[in-house]
Amino acid sequence: MDNELLGKARKLIERSDNAEKITIAELEDFLNTIPRFAEKHSAEETEAFLAYLGNPEENMKIIHVAGTNGKGSVCSYISWILMRAGYTVGTFTSPHLVKINERFCIDTKPISDGVFLVVFMETLRRIFEYKDGEFFPTYFEFLFFMAVLLYDVYPVDYLVMETGLGGRLDATNSIRKPEVCVITEIGYDHMQYLGNTLEAIAGEKAGIIKKGVPVVFFDKTKETSNVIKQTALSLDTRAIAVESRNITDVHINKDEQGNKYIAFSYNSLYDKYCGLKLSTLAKYQTENAALAVTVCEILRDQGANITELDINDGLISAKWDGRMEEIRPGIFVDGAHNIDGIEAFIDSVSGIECEGRRLLLFGIVGDKQYGDIIDRLLSSGIFDSVFVAVLNTERTVSMGDLKAAFEDSKDRLGIIGLPIKYYSNVRDAVTDIITIRKSGDMVFAAGSLYLAGQIKEII
């Protein structure tokens, strides 16, 4: 293990032992240095460290969620339904939008800075005790081990756990016996790690399926569904498909206070739900909500006391930041960052009535198919002006590459007269948009969860 990383870790432990003040920012800085030194560990190594911790995860009722799009939203809907049923619910999700504590929630509330600090230091100490510090987890592995220790000290009735990347090789896949597995919509993303075909990506996601543990999945494409079904069959596991055709009557309504919401019906394997409501204008969330409903029906089969009223109340109460979230009247942020997400984003924007102009704020990281995403956004023809910002992250696409991509897209698509402005940071872009925005105009931001988080810090 690199001496620099170990030196930083020892210094943190010494300061903690001496009761010196340590800030969350310092801990984040430490975590952000890990990728320079630590490499991903095998499933066997991860399981061995969990065993050293005493396998506290084996006493938890875990709902394990993988997929390309919608994982966080599904986690949120499941959590809110369970909460409405009277259960205490933990969630371990990623990434965070503004503050790292968001990754660890109890009953949808992020843990405090004090709890984060205590669990962080306990995790760091355990790492040093294990093999004299020769084993050092990656960034995500460290957070996963924190989650295991956190929910051991602060027990919950159910723990909803989202994979970090993929599934088969993900640290969370060391969970041996979840209550149910969930696979959301699968699309093209992280191809450098997961493969270049939908079948290959689905194979990685399906790696979370366990023998005898039911798996709920969104049946959207034949290629991915066949992989999931075959994997479940080989493990003698029940696979429950949620299909688009069973989601009907989708429309936007207003409540008595004038707040807009989506209403829809869902015909599950068990029941016909009419008049379900979601506090969002994102049509794609009906699919994620349907997955959550089916998961909760399976949990009910396993003994959970969940009523139809709990399902209704949980869905309308649920909120998930950064997913077609209206952070100010007429200003929406969405974390869409791949082709499928952008398609859903465009569909949702098209369905929102706008009396003025639709203004697009765009920012993206370099490991995405940003050329294809830009093509799709411009070819949609629904935006009257585009504002492009360089993100505050090492992974951002540079100003030069962004300009080249947009100009190339405009030329190939034959687009003339569409105003596009470029900014070296998100703050300048937001300030300019707010300044020039007229009555009736709407602002829609997409391209990255980093963008959504940076906008939320500003506004």
VOGU-3710 file (C-alpha; in Angstrom, 3 decimals, decimal comma):
1> mdnellgkar> 0,000/0,000/0,000  1,252/3,473/-0,827  3,029/5,149/2,071  1,483/8,546/1,278  -2,064/7,215/1,656  -1,210/5,296/4,810  0,503/8,372/6,223  -2,616/10,479/5,651  -4,760/7,759/7,255  -2,505/7,484/10,323
11> kliersdnae> -2,554/11,254/10,746  -6,370/11,261/10,787  -6,419/8,498/13,405  -3,892/10,337/15,570  -5,897/13,549/15,395  -9,068/11,677/16,292  -7,331/9,977/19,237  -6,179/13,403/20,431  -9,742/14,746/20,178  -8,718/17,276/17,520
21> kitiaeledf> -11,468/18,714/15,368  -11,810/17,019/11,977  -14,194/18,399/9,372  -16,276/16,521/6,803  -14,409/18,442/4,098  -11,128/16,942/5,326  -12,598/13,450/5,240  -13,887/14,046/1,700  -10,444/15,252/0,654  -8,984/12,032/2,037
31> lntiprfaek> -11,554/9,888/0,225  -10,882/11,746/-3,013  -7,182/10,839/-2,798  -7,910/7,103/-2,541  -8,417/6,501/-6,311  -4,793/7,528/-6,914  -3,508/4,692/-4,729  -6,030/1,900/-4,135  -7,182/-0,714/-6,645  -10,486/-2,585/-6,739
41> hsaeeteafl> -10,495/-5,797/-4,730  -11,917/-9,177/-5,656  -15,202/-10,448/-4,266  -13,245/-12,889/-2,089  -11,159/-10,077/-0,574  -14,250/-7,968/0,101  -16,025/-10,916/1,719  -12,955/-11,655/3,839  -12,946/-8,117/5,232  -16,688/-8,328/5,957
51> aylgnpeenm> -16,002/-11,542/7,837  -13,329/-9,699/9,834  -15,997/-7,132/10,731  -18,182/-9,992/11,950  -20,516/-10,066/8,924  -23,001/-7,591/10,412  -24,752/-7,439/7,035  -26,068/-10,973/7,564  -28,431/-9,660/10,242  -29,908/-7,025/7,922
61> kiihvagtng> -32,917/-7,245/5,619  -31,408/-5,854/2,430  -33,053/-4,880/-0,850  -30,291/-4,862/-3,475  -30,771/-2,549/-6,479  -28,762/-2,518/-9,734  -29,388/-1,120/-13,216  -28,373/1,696/-15,561  -31,113/4,273/-15,030  -33,497/4,825/-12,149
71> kgsvcsyisw> -31,681/3,041/-9,317  -31,852/5,978/-6,923  -35,478/6,682/-7,717  -36,467/3,050/-7,146  -34,600/3,109/-3,831  -36,504/6,238/-2,854  -39,948/4,858/-3,763  -39,301/1,585/-1,924  -38,079/3,472/1,136  -41,074/5,796/1,285
81> ilmragytvg> -43,579/2,957/0,926  -41,875/1,011/3,724  -41,785/4,113/5,912  -45,492/4,683/5,379  -45,978/1,061/6,473  -44,269/1,924/9,756  -40,804/0,504/9,123  -37,446/2,165/9,773  -35,504/2,252/6,522  -31,845/2,794/5,747
91> tftsphlvki> -30,606/3,707/2,285  -27,107/3,477/0,856  -27,025/5,202/-2,538  -24,625/7,009/-4,851  -23,531/9,460/-5,965  -24,355/12,396/-3,711  -25,482/15,720/-5,163  -24,222/18,252/-2,636  -22,969/16,560/0,532  -21,471/13,103/0,998
101> nerfcidtkp> -23,766/12,383/3,977  -26,615/12,018/1,432  -25,290/8,555/0,607  -26,269/7,269/4,059  -29,849/7,908/5,135  -32,181/6,707/7,847  -35,827/7,288/7,014  -34,670/9,432/4,052  -32,688/11,821/6,285  -28,900/11,969/5,728
111> isdgvflvvf> -26,831/11,067/8,767  -25,340/13,964/10,715  -21,752/15,147/10,364  -21,058/13,768/13,820  -22,298/10,278/12,976  -20,453/10,351/9,642  -17,215/11,245/11,417  -17,557/8,492/14,038  -18,367/5,787/11,465  -15,624/6,996/9,116
121> metlrrifey> -12,975/6,815/11,844  -14,205/3,400/13,021  -13,949/2,106/9,447  -10,448/3,538/9,087  -9,323/1,930/12,364  -10,714/-1,456/11,356  -8,816/-1,231/8,050  -5,570/-0,596/9,911  -6,220/-3,473/12,310  -6,821/-5,842/9,380
131> kdgeffptyf> -3,576/-7,188/7,886  -1,615/-4,247/9,346  -3,030/-1,840/6,774  -1,953/-3,932/3,763  -5,576/-4,060/2,604  -6,926/-0,641/1,681  -10,345/-0,324/0,014  -11,201/1,812/-2,986  -13,350/4,937/-2,609  -16,635/3,066/-3,068
141> eflffmavll> -15,521/0,028/-1,068  -14,655/2,317/1,846  -18,143/3,855/1,754  -19,733/0,415/1,499  -17,867/-0,767/4,602  -18,974/2,424/6,329  -22,582/1,573/5,470  -22,255/-1,925/6,913  -20,844/-0,570/10,177  -23,351/2,305/10,300
151> ydvypvdylv> -26,452/0,149/10,007  -25,011/-2,317/12,500  -24,753/0,448/15,123  -28,008/2,105/14,006  -30,211/-0,865/13,074  -33,048/-0,441/10,592  -35,918/-2,750/9,670  -34,924/-2,682/5,990  -31,795/-1,502/4,213  -32,143/-0,446/0,566
161> metglggrld> -28,709/-0,727/-1,033  -27,734/0,539/-4,480  -24,795/-0,840/-6,456  -22,001/1,542/-7,321  -21,087/0,286/-10,804  -22,324/-2,790/-12,600  -23,296/-5,560/-10,204  -21,328/-8,774/-10,555  -18,035/-7,253/-9,382  -19,534/-4,482/-7,245
171> atnsirkpev> -18,578/-4,355/-3,568  -22,250/-4,512/-2,572  -22,524/-7,889/-4,288  -20,745/-9,431/-1,301  -24,189/-9,375/0,334  -25,014/-13,073/0,294  -28,736/-13,207/1,010  -30,785/-10,087/0,291  -34,548/-10,173/0,676  -35,078/-9,262/-2,971
181> cviteigydh> -32,948/-8,080/-5,885  -34,008/-5,327/-8,281  -32,684/-4,516/-11,745  -33,887/-1,244/-13,242  -33,761/-0,222/-16,901  -30,519/-1,287/-18,585  -28,844/0,849/-21,235  -25,491/1,898/-22,600  -23,309/3,413/-19,895  -19,856/2,752/-18,412
191> mqylgntlea> -19,115/0,584/-21,438  -15,365/0,704/-20,751  -16,079/-1,398/-17,660  -19,282/-3,308/-18,431  -19,063/-4,153/-22,146  -20,172/-2,738/-25,474  -23,427/-4,648/-25,948  -26,682/-4,617/-24,021  -26,286/-8,339/-23,398  -22,849/-7,847/-21,852
201> iagekagiik> -24,030/-4,971/-19,672  -27,104/-6,959/-18,608  -24,830/-9,862/-17,691  -22,910/-7,622/-15,304  -26,112/-6,240/-13,750  -27,633/-9,718/-13,476  -24,602/-10,703/-11,437  -26,456/-9,557/-8,305  -29,056/-12,328/-8,688  -28,759/-14,907/-5,912
211> kgvpvvffdk> -30,059/-18,449/-5,669  -33,514/-18,505/-4,113  -33,801/-14,691/-3,935  -36,591/-13,215/-6,122  -35,482/-10,629/-8,675  -37,718/-7,851/-10,003  -36,627/-6,296/-13,288  -37,878/-3,827/-15,869  -38,700/-5,720/-19,060  -37,863/-3,108/-21,711
221> tketsnvikq> -35,601/-4,764/-24,268  -35,510/-8,367/-25,399  -31,706/-8,547/-25,196  -31,464/-7,533/-21,542  -34,576/-9,353/-20,365  -33,398/-12,658/-21,835  -30,092/-12,388/-19,966  -31,871/-11,705/-16,661  -34,385/-14,506/-17,188  -31,685/-17,021/-18,102
231> talsldtrai> -29,538/-16,035/-15,124  -32,505/-16,410/-12,779  -33,405/-19,763/-14,325  -29,861/-21,065/-13,866  -30,062/-20,134/-10,173  -33,542/-21,576/-9,681  -34,740/-18,071/-8,824  -38,064/-16,407/-9,487  -37,839/-13,482/-11,942  -40,720/-10,984/-11,943
241> avesrnitdv> -40,956/-8,697/-14,963  -42,450/-5,206/-14,849  -43,650/-4,178/-18,313  -44,485/-0,785/-19,809  -47,823/-2,073/-21,130  -49,028/-2,554/-17,552  -48,495/1,143/-16,795  -51,486/3,055/-18,154  -53,529/6,263/-17,862  -50,400/8,401/-17,409
251> hinkdeqgnk> -51,266/12,106/-17,253  -50,396/15,307/-15,437  -52,894/16,677/-12,912  -53,088/19,560/-10,435  -54,062/19,330/-6,787  -56,203/21,885/-4,944  -53,125/24,033/-4,243  -52,190/24,085/-7,910  -49,259/21,683/-7,543  -48,740/19,451/-10,557
261> yiafsynsly> -48,279/15,700/-10,238  -48,340/12,593/-12,403  -51,266/10,206/-12,075  -51,173/6,669/-13,467  -52,482/3,129/-13,093  -50,441/-0,037/-12,713  -51,594/-3,591/-13,272  -49,178/-5,713/-11,241  -49,038/-9,478/-10,884  -51,101/-9,128/-7,733
271> dkycglklst> -53,465/-6,213/-8,123  -54,735/-3,350/-10,245  -53,721/0,022/-8,804  -55,699/2,985/-10,068  -55,009/6,644/-9,416  -51,447/6,271/-8,190  -49,722/9,652/-7,852  -46,130/10,869/-8,058  -44,865/14,284/-6,974  -42,936/14,803/-10,210
281> lakyqtenaa> -43,456/15,761/-13,837  -41,037/13,097/-15,091  -43,079/10,480/-16,933  -40,264/7,950/-16,731  -40,716/7,797/-12,962  -43,892/5,752/-13,440  -41,640/2,854/-14,481  -39,456/3,194/-11,399  -42,527/3,486/-9,188  -43,993/0,314/-10,708
291> lavtvceilr> -40,773/-1,546/-9,883  -40,976/-0,305/-6,297  -44,623/-1,380/-5,964  -43,792/-4,893/-7,162  -40,831/-5,128/-4,772  -43,075/-4,133/-1,877  -45,633/-6,738/-2,912  -42,912/-9,392/-2,695  -41,848/-8,102/0,714  -45,497/-8,378/1,751
301> dqganiteld> -45,449/-12,025/0,627  -42,425/-12,467/2,888  -44,312/-11,117/5,886  -44,097/-7,333/5,698  -47,284/-5,518/6,648  -47,740/-3,228/3,615  -51,198/-2,051/2,581  -52,447/-0,452/-0,617  -52,791/2,807/1,301  -49,103/2,566/2,279
311> indglisakw> -48,230/2,188/-1,403  -50,365/5,161/-2,428  -49,097/7,415/0,377  -45,484/6,322/-0,092  -45,427/7,101/-3,801  -46,959/10,580/-3,544  -44,706/11,434/-0,586  -41,483/10,272/-2,215  -38,953/12,791/-3,411  -35,631/12,144/-5,107
321> dgrmeeirpg> -33,388/15,130/-5,669  -31,951/15,840/-9,090  -34,489/13,850/-11,105  -36,673/16,334/-12,991  -36,665/18,275/-9,754  -38,214/21,743/-9,823  -35,770/23,571/-7,541  -37,382/26,954/-8,240  -40,578/27,740/-10,138  -39,835/26,964/-13,770
331> ifvdgahnid> -36,277/25,697/-13,115  -35,814/21,934/-13,406  -32,672/19,848/-12,858  -32,361/16,272/-14,072  -29,440/13,892/-13,709  -29,880/12,343/-17,167  -26,374/11,439/-18,349  -26,704/8,699/-20,956  -28,723/8,170/-24,124  -31,658/6,404/-22,471
341> gieafidsvs> -31,770/8,981/-19,686  -31,686/11,834/-22,190  -34,518/10,249/-24,210  -36,629/10,099/-21,049  -35,621/13,669/-20,175  -36,699/14,951/-23,605  -40,001/13,085/-23,342  -40,702/14,649/-19,946  -39,722/18,171/-21,059  -41,965/17,847/-24,110
351> giecegrrll> -44,908/17,035/-21,867  -44,524/20,127/-19,674  -46,503/23,147/-20,831  -44,287/26,181/-21,399  -45,657/29,622/-22,195  -42,251/31,052/-23,147  -38,909/29,645/-24,221  -37,325/26,371/-23,148  -33,745/27,065/-22,076  -31,307/24,151/-21,774
361> lfgivgdkqy> -28,349/24,184/-19,360  -25,920/21,396/-20,209  -22,766/19,978/-18,619  -21,246/16,509/-18,832  -18,251/14,378/-17,886  -15,825/12,922/-20,382  -16,547/9,202/-19,961  -20,068/9,558/-21,367  -21,226/9,359/-24,993  -21,488/13,107/-25,033
371> gdiidrllss> -21,420/13,448/-28,823  -24,483/11,203/-29,206  -26,199/12,918/-26,268  -25,651/16,366/-27,787  -27,002/15,118/-31,134  -30,161/13,863/-29,455  -30,732/17,059/-27,485  -30,299/19,312/-30,515  -32,269/17,096/-32,898  -35,239/17,124/-30,498
381> gifdsvfvav> -35,887/20,723/-31,545  -37,583/21,565/-28,255  -34,995/23,999/-26,880  -34,861/27,649/-27,896  -31,439/28,389/-26,439  -28,572/26,333/-25,015  -26,135/27,220/-22,228  -23,103/24,948/-21,922  -20,985/24,857/-18,758  -17,697/23,209/-17,797
391> lntertvsmg> -18,267/21,220/-14,599  -16,220/21,572/-11,446  -14,774/18,063/-11,541  -11,624/16,491/-12,961  -13,839/14,315/-15,163  -15,483/17,247/-16,988  -15,316/17,771/-20,738  -13,159/20,781/-21,568  -14,484/24,008/-23,037  -12,752/23,303/-26,362
401> dlkaafedsk> -14,164/19,795/-26,666  -17,668/20,984/-25,744  -17,581/23,718/-28,401  -16,290/21,283/-31,012  -18,980/18,725/-30,178  -21,834/21,237/-30,360  -20,589/22,866/-33,565  -20,072/19,474/-35,197  -23,574/18,403/-34,165  -25,146/21,594/-35,523
411> drlgiiglpi> -23,365/21,151/-38,869  -24,346/17,501/-39,268  -27,963/18,136/-38,266  -28,223/21,287/-40,364  -29,307/23,400/-37,404  -29,201/27,138/-38,046  -29,976/29,981/-35,667  -29,952/28,084/-32,366  -28,129/30,305/-29,821  -25,464/28,426/-27,856
421> kyysnvrdav> -23,357/30,091/-25,148  -20,374/28,590/-23,341  -19,200/29,120/-19,753  -16,074/28,099/-17,878  -18,139/27,237/-14,783  -21,699/26,455/-13,730  -22,137/29,521/-11,545  -21,609/31,945/-14,451  -24,011/29,986/-16,607  -26,727/29,968/-13,919
431> tdiitirksg> -26,262/33,685/-13,258  -26,598/34,506/-16,965  -29,678/32,327/-17,416  -31,449/33,876/-14,435  -30,569/37,351/-15,738  -31,896/36,883/-19,276  -34,836/34,645/-18,377  -38,204/36,235/-19,188  -41,661/35,609/-17,801  -42,954/32,274/-19,057
441> dmvfaagsly> -39,487/30,879/-19,844  -38,496/27,534/-18,346  -34,990/26,292/-17,587  -34,068/22,603/-17,886  -30,657/21,298/-16,816  -29,320/17,875/-17,813  -26,150/15,973/-18,701  -24,770/14,971/-15,322  -25,617/14,537/-11,671  -22,546/16,687/-11,026
451> lagqikeii> -24,348/19,494/-12,877  -27,528/18,961/-10,850  -25,573/19,065/-7,602  -23,601/22,175/-8,529  -26,772/24,017/-9,542  -28,439/23,079/-6,245  -25,465/24,509/-4,360  -25,870/27,807/-6,238  -29,632/28,272/-6,266
//
